[in-house]
Amino acid sequence: MEDICSLTFDNAKHLEGLNACLIFTLHLGAVERDYGSRLGADK
């Protein structure tokens, strides 16, 4: 995840890139939580 964040920041060099990284990270976290809860419910 750090690689994606640093790549985004290096390419953008402004707040928009950092925001995109943060949103992407939060989105992945939400997907993992949702997927994990579904897996737990299936078992």
Secondary structure, 3 states (H helix, E strand, C coil): CHHHHHHHHHHHCCHHHHHHHHHHHHHHHHHHHHHHHHHHHHC
